[in-house]
Amino acid sequence: MTRSSPRPYPPRVRLVRVITDDHDGVFDLAERLCVHAVEDPVLLPEYLEAQRKAKSLEHSGWKRKTGMTQNQIIMKHLKKAGSITVREAMVEYSIQSLTKRVQELRESGNHIMSHVKYHPVTSQKYVRYTLKEEMMSS
């Protein structure tokens, strides 16, 4: 299979800038280099570097420029507001998977309780997460 158009991967100079400055670009670049490195093994070192950087950003809360991970944001919210729902997490913090973050927080020793509620107008079921009382004071 031959291509007549130029490959859409950036030159090495751009790669260094992307890896250090643009977090979204790191993931995009790693995906594109993965495909192109199969066709052109010369790109393998660049792909491995982009993938290493992407993996280091995966669970670090890189999308929010707060310096806090999603788990830290959730814990701060729980301590300050007392509770959180999936909708609140999405709207206020752009956290798409609160349930998974709560599971991770529980696995790391936090005592988070789930309270099933029903919306007063729609009767739709939802869960409100709270910290146990002893966790609120610490």
Buried (B, 14 or more C-beta within 10 A) or exposed (E): EEEEEEEEBBEEEEBEEBBEEEBEBBBBBBBBBBEBBEEEEEBBEBBBBBBEBBEEBEEEBBEEEEEBBBBEBBBEBBEEEEBBBBEBBEEEBEBEEBEEBBEBBBEEEBEBBEEEEEEEEEEEEEBBBBBEEEBEEE
